Amino acid sequence: MIGKRVVVMHPAYWEQAMGGAELQIYYLIKHLKTAGYEVHYVFEDKKIPYKNILNVQLHPLHAIKIKKTFGQRWFLYKAQLEKKLNEIKPDAIYTRLYSSWGGFAADYSLSNDCKYICAVASDNDLKVIKNVNLLLKPFNIVERYYANRSYKKATFVLVQNNFQAQRLKGKYNREGVKVNQSTEFVNEEDIRKERSPINVLWIANFKKLKRPELFIQLVERLRSFSNINFKMIGRGTDDYKVLLNKSCLRFENFEYLGEMSNKEVNKLLLKSHILVNTSDFEGFSNTFVQAWMRKVVVLSMNSNPDHILTTKKIGYVCPTVDLLAEKIEILLQNSELRKAMGQKAYNYAVSEHDVEKNINKVIRLMS
């Protein structure tokens, strides 16, 4: 409804730190603004300059600087968040993170005339947490309590895939609203790929669960192929600095491009052929749908949401580095197969993941 107030509560603001959740939030807010909603964004201020290009009403929270020795500390923002909600008096609240913030949103919505939309961001959010881990990090006991409230009490819970829907039903007896991961439409004539060299990308922020070292092993495995270029993109950390520096010196066909904007990543995907994902788990990777929309074949070690890669024949599941290398060699030698898979990927992305179709479903839930 025109003029309604929506509060997005999310610890990171995309102009300060961009990840998969932040990108989907950006799409949502962009469409909410176009539809005439009054949008407020509440986040932890990381003291990084921003421009506020969407002209959102921003509410940066004073950062609480406590180490994560005892677990996540999002619940410490309870007083600040409740104050903001009471001041804004939203008609709807949206969250996209497993944290206590969702529980606070649920409690506010139950006491006020307000809808709360809780979006599941990752498969891991619905997995069982072992109690021994909670005892080692007692702050997580509080986080889990409020996060569980968000799934139990939200007006709607959004899921990305069938696995999440099944877990939500089994664990919380809730029916999830499936909303496909979204990406902006690309005109087919804008996609141009050279026959050689073959560009192979790895795109993620450097975290342990993303397992970037396995991509380096893949580069080493295929170092003798002169017609392949390997590129890594993402926000680096000190833990991987030595590995990246050594790899750049050792392999002539390897390049670390650092952190790039979403626009820059999409531009690179237009010229690329293969995307490799080495993560332990994903929800529904943004890079998958961005790649498919640009005719890029996806090779994933673990993640295959709703078996799309295999049933749609737009990628491969490769649990080992050797299998990754084998499939890349096949795609390298068979340009017609590579082209056919890329075309299927594009057709599927246009049909199922265009942002206009999926974001409008979320906005209707807020009206």
N, C-alpha and C positions, 0 to 999 in steps of 0.2 A: 504494500500500500504506500502511496506517495506520502512522504513526510515522516514516515515512521523512523524511530531511532534504533540503530543496531550497534551493539558493542562487540567488537572483536577483542578477546582477551588472549594474548599470546606473548610469551616471554621475549621473542625476537621480532624486531621490526625489519622488514625486508631491505630497507635502505641502509641498515647497519649490519645485517648478516642475512644472506640469502641461502636458503636450503629448499628442499622439496616442499615442506609444509608452507613456508613463507611464499613460495611461488603460487601455490593454489589459493592462498589467502589473498594475494595480490589480484588474481583473476576475479575472485569473488567480490572484493571491494570495488574494483573497477566497474563491474556490472551493477553493483548496488548503487553506486554514485550515478551511473547513467539512468537508472530506474527512478532516481529522485529520493533515495533514502538518505537520512542523516547518519553518517558513519563515524563512530568513535573507535579509536584503536588504543588499547591499554597494553603497555609493554615495559620490560625492564630496560632502562636507559643504559646503553653501553658506552656512552660518551663519544660516539662516532658521529661526525657531522652528517646531516641529511637535508634533503631539499623539499620533501613532502610533495612530490610531483602530482599526486592524486588529490591534493587539497583535502586530506582527511583531518578530522579533529583529533589530534594526537594527545595522549596522556602518558608521558614517560614517568615511570615510577623510579624513585630513588633506589639505586642498587644496594642490596644487602650483601656485603662482601664477607661471606663465611665459606671456608673451604668445604668440599664435599666429603670430608673424612667420615662423617656419620650419615652420609646419604644426601639425597636431593633436599633442597631447602626452600622450595617454592611456597610451602605453607606459611612461611614467615612473612609473606606479603598479604596475608589475610586481611589485616586492618586497612591497609592501603586500598586493596581491591574493593572491599565492602564500602569504603568511603566514596570511591569513584562511582560505583553502581548506584548508590543512594543519591549522588549528585546528578548523574545523567538520567536516571529513570528510563532505562531502555525498554523497548517493546520486544526486542529479541537479543539474545547473546549467542555468540559462536566461539567455539574453541577447537583447536586441532593439535592437542598434545596430551599425552598421558601424564597428568599432574593434578595436584590438589586444586588448581585453578578451576578445573571442571566441576569439582565438588562444590566450590563456593558459588559458581554460576548456577548449579542445580538448586542450591538452597535459596538463592535470591529469587529464582524463577518460581519456586513453589510458594513463596511468600508474597509474590507480586504478580500483577497481570502481565506476564512476560514469558515468551517462548525461549527454550534453551536448545540449541542444536549442537550436539557433540559429535565431532568428526573423528573417527579412528584414523590415526596417521600411519600405523605400522602393524604388521602381523604380531610383532612381539608384545604389543600393548595388551593383547588378549591372552597371552600365554600365562601359565601358572608360575608365580614367583615362589621359590622355595623359602620356607620359613627361616632356614639357617642363614640365608643371605640377608634377611630382614634383621636378624639379631646382630649381625656384624655391622649393619648400617641402620640404626634405629630410626633415623629421620624418615626412612622409606616406609616405615609402618604407618606414619601419619599420612604420607603421600598416597599410599595404597588405599587407605580408608576413604579419603576424599575422592580419589580417582574412581573407586568402585561406586561411590554415590553418583558420580557423573553418568556412568553407564546405566545405573538403576533408575535414576530420577529424571534424566533428560527428556524433553518433549519428543525429540527425535534423535536417533543415533545413526550417523552416516557411516557406511562401510564401503571399502574399495573393491572387495573381491568376495568370492563365495566362502573362502576359508574364514574370513572375518565374520561373515554373516552366521556361519555355523557355530563358531566359538561364542559369539554374542548370545545366540539362542541357547546354547548349552550351559553357559556360565551364568548368564543373567536373565534368561527366559525373555529376551527382548527380540523383536523383529527389527532388523536393521533396514535402513533405506539405502539401497545400492546406488552410488553415484560414481561413475567412471572417472578416473584421473583425466584431467583436462589439459589440452594444449591448443594454442592458437592455430587456426587454419593457414595452410601454405598453398599457394597456387602451384600446380604441378609444373608449369613452364618455368618456374623459378628454381627448380631443382636440376642442377647440372653436375655430373660426375665424370671425371677423367677415367679412362680405362686403366691407366697406370700412372703413378704408383697407387696401391691400395692403401687407403688411410684407415687405420684402426685406432679407435679412441677408448679411453677410460675416463669417466667423468664422475667425480664424487669428492666430498671433503674428506681429508685424510683422517680416518678413525680406524681403530682396531677392527671393528666389525665389517669395514669395507675391504679389508685385506689387500691393500695396494701392492704388497710384496709379491703377490701371486701374478700380478700383471707384469712385473719386472721379470719374474721367472719365465713367463710366456715370451717376452722380448728376447731373452737369452736363448730360449728353445728355438726361435725362428730367426736368429741373428744372421744366418747365411743367406736369407732372402733379400736381395737388393731392391726388389720392387714393392716393399711394404714399408710404410711409415707408421711408427707407433707414437701416440701422443697421450700424455696424461694431463688432465685439467682438474683443478680443485684447490681449496685452501689447505696449504701445507702446515705441518707441525714440526717441532724440533725432533720428534721421535723418528721422522722419516727423512730428515734433511740429509744425513750422510748417505743413505741409500740412493736418494735421488741424484745427489751430486756425483756419486760413483757411476751410476747408470748413464748419466749424460756424457761422461768421459769415456765409458767402455763401449757404448753402442752408437754407431753412426746414424742409425735409423730411428733413434729414440729422442724424444723431446718432452721436457716438462714445461708446460705453458703457464703454470701458476693458476691463481684464481681468476676467473673470467666472469663477466656479466652474462646474464641469461641471453641477451641479444647476441653477444659474441659467440656463445656456445652454439646457438641456433645457426649462425652464419657458418660456423665450422662444420656442423652436421650436414649442411647442404652439399658440401664437397667431400664428405666422408662415406665410407662403405660399410664398416663394421663397428658396432659398439660392444665392448666386453664389460660384463658386470661380474665382479668377484665377491660380492657381499655375502656375509653369513645369512642374512635375511633382508627382506624389504617389505613394504606394504604393497604399494604399486608404484614402482620407480617412475618419477617424472621423466628421467632420461629415456626410458623405454618409449613413452608416447611421443616425446620430442623427436626421437630417432625414427620411429615408424612414419611420422608425418613428413619425414625427409628421405624416405626410401632407404633407410639404413637397417641392415640385418643385425639382430641382437643375439649375442652369445652370452648365456648366463650360467654361472656355476651352480646356483641354488634356486634363485627366484624364477618362478614360472606361474604368475598369477592366473588362476582359472585355466591353467594349461594352454594359454593363448599362444605362446611361442610354438608349441608343437602341433596343436590342432589347426591353427591358422597357417602353419608352415611359413612363419615369418622370422624364424630364429631356431636356435638349438640350445638344449640344456646340456652343459658339459661339466660334470662334477670334478674333473681333474684338469690340470694344466696340459697334460698330454692330449686329452680329448679336445681341449680348446685349440691346440696347435693343429690337430688333425682336421678339424672342421674349417679352420682358417685356410689351410692348404687346399682343401676342396673348393672353397669359395674363390680362392686366388686363381686356381686353374680352370674354373668353370664360370666364365663371365655371364653366360646365359642364365645359369641357375641363380647367381648373385642378383642379376637384374630382375628376374622373375620374383624372387623372394622380396626384393625391395619394393616392387610394384604392389604385391599383395599387402605388404606392411602399410603402404600409403593408403590403399583403398580401405583397409580395416580402420586405420586411424581417423580418416575422414568420416567414416560411418559411425564409429563408436566413441571417439574421444575429442571431437570438436568442442571447444570451450562453450560455445553458445548453447548447445543442447544440454550440457551437464550442469552448468552454473545456474541456468534458469530453473532447474529442478530444485536446487537449494533455496533460491530466492522465493519460490512459491511456498516452501515450508515456513518461511518467516512472515508471510502475509496473513 
